[in-house]
């Protein structure tokens, strides 16, 4: 399979960009395909090579803000975060329906940011994965928690699923899971072609810290990756990062690993003065970053410098976790 794949990442600045509902409507307008009189996509067959397939990632906390908007809450402080986490079912369903409409209209696998959700006395931080038909494929929960996230959630997930989609095999990395190398490696060992990652990195921006996350995962595992960042203040915390579409260095024109922009442009943007995030947009950062790739290009990178032959899969297969239903060997013949 080497369908053209469109990868999209959104920068989101809550103080200056549209509300979640308005932004999803704008996304449908910007990225939607042809539609018929009933508002349905005229390209119903995923095997139609004339219509590129898309994967879209929205920044961390976007979905939580969509739930807050349904409830009429402002995502200002920790109390609002907890209110959203314990929101009634109708609010979650209404926010999910908005995302499902966007996924159908854009014919995309959509990761609509992240959310914190309460389960009894505990909370988890995760992301929905919505298919091109608008169906919810899964909720993926963050599997690690750093000290800096103790305020956010307290219960970790214990699964790293792979989704077989028209975009290829998708893995999702939630938040700071990107800074734990085993997370992406396990997804790669299970056959991930593309990693989608909603992010919210603590301000001030440190480009070297950001490179140690999703960029590092793309290089260590020779996968395509999309990271979408939230910029500004939310839940009483300040965040700043730069959204990016990434690939193996071997296939990027300047060898930087950045597909949506030259590597030098990333560092120039990251080191420039951003001004007041709460009062004006970051003029150097577009709302949407986009690029088109083919899965065959990943094979070309592996041909130039193949990483996996240097690993020891026999060692991994001898470990009990490999053969569990969630492990790399669980879904293999």
Rosetta blueprint (number, residue, H / E / L):
1 X L
2 X L
3 X L
4 X L
5 X E
6 X E
7 X E
8 X E
9 X E
10 X E
11 X L
12 X E
13 X L
14 X L
15 X L
16 X L
17 X L
18 X L
19 X L
20 X H
21 X H
22 X H
23 X H
24 X H
25 X H
26 X H
27 X H
28 X H
29 X H
30 X H
31 X H
32 X L
33 X L
34 X L
35 X E
36 X L
37 X L
38 X L
39 X L
40 X L
41 X E
42 X L
43 X L
44 X L
45 X L
46 X L
47 X L
48 X L
49 X L
50 X L
51 X L
52 X L
53 X E
54 X E
55 X E
56 X E
57 X E
58 X E
59 X L
60 X L
61 X L
62 X H
63 X H
64 X H
65 X H
66 X H
67 X H
68 X H
69 X H
70 X H
71 X H
72 X L
73 X L
74 X L
75 X L
76 X L
77 X L
78 X H
79 X H
80 X H
81 X H
82 X H
83 X H
84 X H
85 X H
86 X L
87 X L
88 X L
89 X H
90 X H
91 X H
92 X H
93 X H
94 X H
95 X H
96 X H
97 X H
98 X H
99 X H
100 X H
101 X H
102 X H
103 X H
104 X H
105 X H
106 X H
107 X L
108 X E
109 X E
110 X E
111 X E
112 X E
113 X L
114 X L
115 X E
116 X E
117 X E
118 X E
119 X E
120 X L
121 X L
122 X E
123 X E
124 X E
125 X E
126 X E
127 X E
128 X E
129 X E
130 X E
131 X L
132 X L
133 X L
134 X L
135 X L
136 X E
137 X E
138 X E
139 X E
140 X E
141 X E
142 X L
143 X L
144 X L
145 X L
146 X L
147 X H
148 X H
149 X H
150 X L
151 X L
152 X L
153 X L
154 X L
155 X L
156 X L
157 X L
158 X L
159 X L
160 X L
161 X L
162 X E
163 X E
164 X E
165 X E
166 X L
167 X L
168 X E
169 X E
170 X E
171 X E
172 X E
173 X L
174 X L
175 X H
176 X H
177 X H
178 X H
179 X H
180 X L
181 X H
182 X H
183 X H
184 X H
185 X H
186 X H
187 X H
188 X H
189 X H
190 X L
191 X L
192 X L
193 X L
194 X E
195 X E
196 X E
197 X E
198 X E
199 X E
200 X L
201 X L
202 X E
203 X L
204 X L
205 X L
206 X L
207 X H
208 X H
209 X H
210 X H
211 X H
212 X H
213 X H
214 X H
215 X H
216 X H
217 X H
218 X H
219 X H
220 X H
221 X H
222 X L
223 X L
224 X E
225 X E
226 X E
227 X E
228 X E
229 X E
230 X E
231 X L
232 X E
233 X E
234 X E
235 X L
236 X L
237 X E
238 X E
239 X E
240 X L
241 X L
242 X L
243 X L
244 X E
245 X E
246 X E
247 X L
248 X L
249 X H
250 X H
251 X H
252 X L
253 X L
254 X L
255 X L
256 X L
257 X L
258 X E
259 X L
260 X L
261 X L
262 X L
263 X H
264 X H
265 X H
266 X H
267 X H
268 X H
269 X H
270 X H
271 X H
272 X L
273 X L
274 X L
275 X L
276 X L
277 X L
278 X L
279 X L
280 X L
281 X L
282 X L
283 X L
284 X L
285 X L
286 X L
287 X L
288 X E
289 X E
290 X E
291 X E
292 X E
293 X E
294 X L
295 X H
296 X H
297 X H
298 X H
299 X H
300 X H
301 X H
302 X H
303 X H
304 X H
305 X L
306 X L
307 X L
308 X H
309 X H
310 X H
311 X L
312 X L
313 X H
314 X H
315 X H
316 X H
317 X H
318 X L
319 X L
320 X H
321 X H
322 X H
323 X H
324 X L
325 X L
326 X L
327 X L
328 X L
329 X L
330 X L
331 X L
332 X L
333 X L
